[in-house]
């Protein structure tokens, strides 16, 4: 997958875990490792964005501008 915009969090996270395992194995050629590392960075940023959005949905901003968890 070249883009991350349309994939669910779980799919992106699973792909990121696979990439990490492949990179940690040390068995890949340098060019493939760099390509996977780049993809992993994009997936990590995408997952973080989704987590941030989910957190914002769970929180609300009160009149003082403080974030207050929803009950």
Secondary structure, DSSP 8 states (H G I E B T S, - for coil): ----TTS-HHHHHHHHHHHHHHHHHT-S-HHHHHHHHHHHHHHHHHHHHHHHHHHHHHEEE-TTS-EEE--
